[in-house]
Amino acid sequence: MSDDAKDAGLVAMISSILGGNKRAEAASPPPLADFLPAAPPAAPEAGVPEIPEAESPKLQDASDAASVAEKPAAPAPQALTPDGKRLLPAEAIADLVLGELRKIEGFPASGVSVTVYGYRHWNAMITFAPFSTNFQNATRFRQALPDLVFKLRRFVELEI
């Protein structure tokens, strides 16, 4: 078997693992309302904090400022902790984290996974598939993750 045939087979295997030539549509995390029950709250809850948009310049660009102004108000959450934090499963928190990371310029459309772990002080880990990004960008995204997790911890608690 020639080296070219081996290389073609290896490329085909890697392409099938990473999704081949399928174009990854710009995936956005599902809205928070998808994870919360649809029933209206028994009494209006005042003072429920909204999850803020990224405040750091490295997490936000000018095009996001226009979309923030047009965003409708989220429905009042049902599951709250005594201190007013939203209770969400790990998958929902991972989608929130991934959605915020997608706002960073140059973030890959596919090949990225966010894992949420822990209990009281939950944390998040980001992993990249081979060839989804380069080392410098991966480092930049990993450095942005702790700031984002710190901000989200103030408003979201991991549901067990």
Backbone as CSV, one residue per row, in Angstrom:
resi,resn,N_x,N_y,N_z,CA_x,CA_y,CA_z,C_x,C_y,C_z
1,MET,0.849,-1.165,0.000,0.000,0.000,0.000,0.897,1.231,0.000
2,SER,0.609,2.159,-0.895,1.455,3.348,-1.012,1.147,4.332,0.113
3,ASP,2.094,5.261,0.306,1.907,6.277,1.335,0.720,7.172,1.016
4,ASP,0.480,7.441,-0.276,-0.655,8.287,-0.658,-1.971,7.624,-0.280
5,ALA,-2.072,6.323,-0.466,-3.295,5.606,-0.114,-3.506,5.609,1.389
6,LYS,-2.402,5.452,2.153,-2.512,5.497,3.613,-2.953,6.879,4.076
7,ASP,-2.363,7.928,3.461,-2.724,9.288,3.830,-4.186,9.573,3.505
8,ALA,-4.655,9.121,2.350,-6.047,9.347,1.967,-6.988,8.637,2.933
9,GLY,-6.637,7.435,3.353,-7.460,6.710,4.316,-7.490,7.394,5.663
10,LEU,-6.348,7.915,6.092,-6.265,8.621,7.357,-7.086,9.903,7.313
11,VAL,-6.988,10.631,6.219,-7.761,11.869,6.069,-9.249,11.548,6.067
12,ALA,-9.656,10.483,5.391,-11.065,10.098,5.358,-11.564,9.729,6.752
13,MET,-10.739,9.017,7.532,-11.131,8.631,8.877,-11.289,9.866,9.773
14,ILE,-10.344,10.786,9.687,-10.415,12.003,10.495,-11.621,12.836,10.087
15,SER,-11.875,12.944,8.791,-13.025,13.711,8.314,-14.331,13.115,8.809
16,SER,-14.433,11.791,8.820,-15.673,11.178,9.287,-15.865,11.393,10.784
17,ILE,-14.785,11.420,11.539,-14.888,11.665,12.974,-15.297,13.097,13.250
18,LEU,-14.732,14.034,12.521,-14.999,15.448,12.751,-16.230,15.948,12.022
19,GLY,-16.891,15.106,11.284,-18.112,15.550,10.630,-17.981,15.654,9.140
20,GLY,-16.882,15.243,8.594,-16.706,15.240,7.146,-16.812,16.617,6.543
21,ASN,-17.397,16.681,5.382,-17.548,17.955,4.685,-18.872,18.619,4.997
22,LYS,-19.581,18.126,5.983,-20.842,18.750,6.364,-20.542,20.138,6.898
23,ARG,-21.302,21.074,6.460,-21.107,22.433,6.955,-21.810,22.552,8.289
24,ALA,-21.099,23.014,9.257,-21.688,23.212,10.572,-22.390,24.558,10.569
25,GLU,-23.683,24.524,10.809,-24.419,25.774,10.861,-24.047,26.481,12.151
26,ALA,-24.172,27.769,12.134,-23.838,28.539,13.321,-24.797,28.129,14.421
27,ALA,-24.343,27.254,15.268,-25.201,26.724,16.321,-25.205,27.685,17.489
28,SER,-26.387,27.917,17.988,-26.495,28.735,19.177,-27.154,27.885,20.248
29,PRO,-26.863,28.173,21.490,-27.444,27.359,22.539,-28.953,27.553,22.560
30,PRO,-29.697,26.528,22.973,-31.140,26.692,23.050,-31.486,27.743,24.089
31,PRO,-32.599,28.433,23.895,-32.955,29.466,24.870,-33.180,28.851,26.243
32,LEU,-32.978,29.663,27.237,-33.096,29.207,28.612,-34.501,28.709,28.897
33,ALA,-35.491,29.217,28.178,-36.878,28.817,28.399,-37.086,27.341,28.080
34,ASP,-36.269,26.740,27.229,-36.408,25.334,26.899,-36.122,24.426,28.093
35,PHE,-35.389,24.900,29.053,-35.004,24.077,30.189,-35.901,24.305,31.396
36,LEU,-36.782,25.282,31.300,-37.633,25.615,32.424,-39.068,25.196,32.112
37,PRO,-39.869,24.824,33.109,-41.263,24.453,32.868,-42.033,25.618,32.260
38,ALA,-43.054,25.292,31.477,-43.805,26.321,30.771,-44.924,26.912,31.609
39,ALA,-45.213,26.359,32.782,-46.303,26.852,33.616,-45.966,28.240,34.151
40,PRO,-46.964,29.130,34.231,-46.692,30.472,34.768,-46.404,30.393,36.264
41,PRO,-45.615,31.331,36.790,-45.304,31.315,38.218,-46.549,31.627,39.051
42,ALA,-46.588,31.107,40.273,-47.734,31.313,41.149,-47.850,32.770,41.563
43,ALA,-46.741,33.407,41.831,-46.746,34.821,42.212,-45.596,35.499,41.482
44,PRO,-45.764,36.766,41.106,-44.653,37.443,40.433,-43.459,37.567,41.366
45,GLU,-42.300,37.255,40.832,-41.081,37.297,41.632,-40.292,38.548,41.271
46,ALA,-40.126,39.393,42.252,-39.385,40.631,42.028,-37.925,40.408,42.384
47,GLY,-37.059,41.056,41.675,-35.638,41.019,42.000,-34.918,39.791,41.478
48,VAL,-35.464,39.089,40.482,-34.766,37.947,39.908,-33.674,38.487,38.993
49,PRO,-32.417,38.182,39.292,-31.338,38.740,38.466,-31.299,38.092,37.089
50,GLU,-31.026,38.878,36.092,-30.830,38.383,34.735,-29.354,38.040,34.572
51,ILE,-29.067,37.056,33.768,-27.678,36.708,33.503,-27.112,37.792,32.602
52,PRO,-26.068,38.513,33.052,-25.566,39.635,32.264,-24.809,39.154,31.030
53,GLU,-24.779,40.015,30.054,-23.950,39.752,28.880,-22.495,39.930,29.296
54,ALA,-21.603,39.415,28.494,-20.175,39.512,28.805,-19.775,40.976,28.909
55,GLU,-19.090,41.325,29.987,-18.687,42.702,30.205,-17.268,42.974,29.725
56,SER,-16.496,41.935,29.576,-15.106,42.094,29.189,-14.995,42.383,27.696
57,PRO,-14.106,43.293,27.266,-13.968,43.583,25.847,-13.520,42.376,25.047
58,LYS,-12.797,41.451,25.661,-12.340,40.299,24.901,-13.474,39.305,24.664
59,LEU,-14.594,39.427,25.396,-15.721,38.532,25.225,-16.858,39.160,24.422
60,GLN,-16.710,40.380,23.967,-17.812,41.074,23.340,-17.285,41.926,22.208
61,ASP,-18.048,42.019,21.116,-17.671,42.923,20.051,-18.828,43.861,19.762
62,ALA,-18.646,44.799,18.867,-19.626,45.849,18.615,-20.923,45.292,18.049
63,SER,-20.873,44.222,17.287,-22.091,43.679,16.692,-23.020,43.092,17.745
64,ASP,-22.485,42.662,18.887,-23.311,42.103,19.941,-24.115,43.177,20.666
65,ALA,-23.646,44.403,20.664,-24.336,45.476,21.364,-25.720,45.714,20.768
66,ALA,-25.859,45.614,19.463,-27.154,45.799,18.826,-28.094,44.655,19.151
67,SER,-27.592,43.427,19.199,-28.453,42.281,19.486,-28.898,42.263,20.944
68,VAL,-28.114,42.846,21.849,-28.496,42.896,23.256,-29.715,43.793,23.433
69,ALA,-29.766,44.906,22.712,-30.869,45.842,22.844,-32.169,45.245,22.309
70,GLU,-32.105,44.339,21.331,-33.286,43.769,20.724,-33.756,42.495,21.406
71,LYS,-33.006,41.972,22.362,-33.324,40.702,23.003,-34.556,40.866,23.896
72,PRO,-35.585,39.988,23.740,-36.759,40.082,24.597,-36.438,39.605,26.010
73,ALA,-37.254,40.035,26.932,-37.050,39.649,28.329,-37.330,38.164,28.497
74,ALA,-36.487,37.477,29.258,-36.647,36.050,29.495,-37.777,35.836,30.500
75,PRO,-38.515,34.731,30.385,-39.580,34.465,31.357,-38.994,34.198,32.737
76,ALA,-39.799,34.434,33.750,-39.338,34.230,35.118,-39.054,32.746,35.348
77,PRO,-37.901,32.416,35.923,-37.564,31.006,36.142,-38.398,30.403,37.263
78,GLN,-38.613,29.095,37.197,-39.384,28.386,38.208,-38.493,27.895,39.350
79,ALA,-37.365,27.262,39.009,-36.507,26.655,40.019,-35.447,27.655,40.463
80,LEU,-35.574,28.094,41.704,-34.624,29.049,42.259,-34.094,28.528,43.593
81,THR,-32.870,28.899,43.885,-32.300,28.586,45.190,-32.790,29.645,46.178
82,PRO,-32.601,29.439,47.475,-33.022,30.448,48.456,-32.354,31.814,48.238
83,ASP,-31.156,31.830,47.663,-30.482,33.109,47.436,-30.773,33.680,46.050
84,GLY,-31.738,33.114,45.314,-32.184,33.696,44.052,-31.467,33.211,42.808
85,LYS,-30.624,32.202,42.905,-29.928,31.685,41.728,-30.823,30.700,40.995
86,ARG,-30.672,30.623,39.679,-31.414,29.657,38.879,-30.793,28.276,39.047
87,LEU,-31.620,27.266,39.193,-31.157,25.881,39.248,-31.258,25.299,37.851
88,LEU,-30.137,24.916,37.262,-30.110,24.355,35.918,-29.284,23.077,35.896
89,PRO,-29.636,22.133,35.010,-28.796,20.929,34.870,-27.467,21.280,34.210
90,ALA,-26.529,20.371,34.297,-25.185,20.614,33.773,-25.213,20.894,32.270
91,GLU,-26.083,20.205,31.523,-26.155,20.420,30.073,-26.602,21.834,29.743
92,ALA,-27.547,22.362,30.514,-28.036,23.719,30.268,-26.949,24.748,30.569
93,ILE,-26.216,24.528,31.638,-25.129,25.454,31.976,-24.034,25.378,30.917
94,ALA,-23.735,24.162,30.445,-22.730,24.008,29.393,-23.160,24.749,28.133
95,ASP,-24.457,24.714,27.797,-24.953,25.451,26.634,-24.828,26.955,26.834
96,LEU,-25.091,27.426,28.052,-24.918,28.851,28.335,-23.459,29.271,28.172
97,VAL,-22.561,28.477,28.726,-21.125,28.781,28.629,-20.678,28.775,27.172
98,LEU,-21.100,27.758,26.430,-20.722,27.648,25.018,-21.297,28.813,24.217
99,GLY,-22.513,29.217,24.534,-23.120,30.365,23.847,-22.348,31.653,24.070
100,GLU,-21.877,31.844,25.298,-21.078,33.041,25.578,-19.711,32.966,24.893
101,LEU,-19.122,31.773,24.861,-17.822,31.623,24.204,-17.929,31.845,22.703
102,ARG,-19.073,31.499,22.104,-19.252,31.686,20.662,-19.236,33.156,20.262
103,LYS,-19.405,34.046,21.230,-19.373,35.481,20.946,-17.956,35.988,20.730
104,ILE,-16.966,35.202,21.110,-15.577,35.598,20.935,-15.208,35.452,19.464
105,GLU,-14.511,36.425,18.955,-14.111,36.408,17.550,-13.188,35.221,17.270
106,GLY,-13.482,34.495,16.198,-12.654,33.377,15.790,-12.994,32.062,16.476
107,PHE,-14.074,32.013,17.244,-14.438,30.775,17.936,-14.923,29.765,16.901
108,PRO,-14.444,28.512,16.967,-14.821,27.520,15.951,-16.311,27.169,16.008
109,ALA,-16.893,26.912,14.840,-18.313,26.568,14.759,-18.580,25.137,15.203
110,SER,-17.590,24.266,15.102,-17.774,22.879,15.519,-16.474,22.367,16.124
111,GLY,-16.563,21.211,16.749,-15.375,20.594,17.324,-15.041,21.079,18.713
112,VAL,-16.005,21.703,19.406,-15.761,22.233,20.746,-16.757,21.582,21.700
113,SER,-16.267,21.198,22.863,-17.128,20.593,23.869,-16.877,21.283,25.207
114,VAL,-17.974,21.598,25.906,-17.872,22.180,27.244,-18.483,21.181,28.225
115,THR,-17.742,20.874,29.277,-18.202,19.958,30.315,-18.316,20.726,31.617
116,VAL,-19.475,20.622,32.259,-19.698,21.263,33.554,-19.630,20.178,34.615
117,TYR,-18.879,20.442,35.663,-18.683,19.449,36.713,-18.634,20.137,38.067
118,GLY,-18.748,19.358,39.120,-18.680,19.893,40.475,-20.041,19.877,41.134
119,TYR,-20.171,20.609,42.243,-21.442,20.691,42.937,-21.688,22.123,43.381
120,ARG,-21.276,22.484,44.553,-21.529,23.842,45.035,-20.764,24.876,44.210
121,HIS,-19.510,24.646,44.041,-18.696,25.542,43.219,-18.413,24.818,41.911
122,TRP,-19.434,24.769,41.033,-19.278,24.071,39.767,-18.235,24.772,38.913
123,ASN,-17.711,24.032,37.980,-16.689,24.567,37.088,-16.961,24.044,35.690
124,ALA,-16.245,24.560,34.724,-16.418,24.137,33.340,-15.054,23.869,32.724
125,MET,-15.055,22.914,31.805,-13.829,22.542,31.092,-14.157,22.579,29.601
126,ILE,-13.253,23.119,28.816,-13.455,23.185,27.373,-12.436,22.287,26.688
127,THR,-12.899,21.514,25.717,-12.002,20.664,24.938,-12.245,20.925,23.459
128,PHE,-11.203,20.750,22.674,-11.257,21.001,21.238,-10.913,19.727,20.488
129,ALA,-11.649,19.461,19.420,-11.338,18.334,18.545,-10.087,18.688,17.744
130,PRO,-9.357,17.692,17.295,-8.175,17.982,16.476,-8.549,18.811,15.245
131,PHE,-7.729,19.773,14.949,-7.852,20.653,13.784,-9.064,21.580,13.838
132,SER,-9.736,21.720,14.987,-10.862,22.653,15.067,-10.389,24.085,15.267
133,THR,-9.208,24.252,15.865,-8.638,25.589,16.068,-7.136,25.434,16.226
134,ASN,-6.451,26.557,16.276,-5.005,26.480,16.479,-4.671,26.682,17.963
135,PHE,-3.421,26.487,18.301,-3.000,26.529,19.698,-3.213,27.902,20.330
136,GLN,-2.892,28.963,19.600,-3.040,30.314,20.146,-4.499,30.635,20.448
137,ASN,-5.395,30.297,19.515,-6.809,30.572,19.757,-7.351,29.705,20.885
138,ALA,-6.971,28.444,20.936,-7.423,27.575,22.018,-6.976,28.129,23.372
139,THR,-5.767,28.630,23.441,-5.263,29.233,24.676,-6.081,30.466,25.042
140,ARG,-6.406,31.266,24.060,-7.200,32.482,24.291,-8.592,32.118,24.814
141,PHE,-9.216,31.088,24.243,-10.542,30.681,24.686,-10.486,30.082,26.089
142,ARG,-9.438,29.318,26.379,-9.291,28.734,27.717,-9.061,29.807,28.772
143,GLN,-8.383,30.886,28.407,-8.164,31.975,29.357,-9.436,32.771,29.618
144,ALA,-10.344,32.810,28.655,-11.606,33.532,28.831,-12.600,32.728,29.668
145,LEU,-12.463,31.416,29.706,-13.420,30.550,30.380,-13.543,30.811,31.889
146,PRO,-12.464,30.952,32.663,-12.628,31.174,34.109,-13.391,32.455,34.440
147,ASP,-13.178,33.532,33.683,-13.913,34.772,33.929,-15.399,34.577,33.669
148,LEU,-15.706,33.870,32.612,-17.097,33.611,32.262,-17.780,32.739,33.315
149,VAL,-17.100,31.700,33.768,-17.657,30.811,34.796,-17.870,31.583,36.094
150,PHE,-16.941,32.443,36.457,-17.066,33.233,37.680,-18.320,34.100,37.623
151,LYS,-18.566,34.724,36.478,-19.753,35.579,36.335,-21.037,34.763,36.366
152,LEU,-21.047,33.614,35.704,-22.258,32.796,35.672,-22.567,32.165,37.023
153,ARG,-21.551,31.860,37.823,-21.778,31.260,39.139,-22.607,32.168,40.042
154,ARG,-22.549,33.462,39.816,-23.319,34.392,40.645,-24.820,34.275,40.371
155,PHE,-25.203,33.744,39.202,-26.600,33.706,38.809,-27.160,32.309,38.593
156,VAL,-26.289,31.308,38.453,-26.732,29.957,38.116,-26.118,28.960,39.089
157,GLU,-26.949,28.041,39.574,-26.493,26.966,40.459,-26.731,25.637,39.761
158,LEU,-25.810,24.706,39.947,-25.910,23.397,39.313,-26.971,22.559,40.014
159,GLU,-27.882,22.016,39.219,-28.955,21.175,39.745,-28.440,19.734,39.829
160,ILE,-28.647,19.112,40.953,-28.176,17.733,41.130,-29.355,16.793,41.141
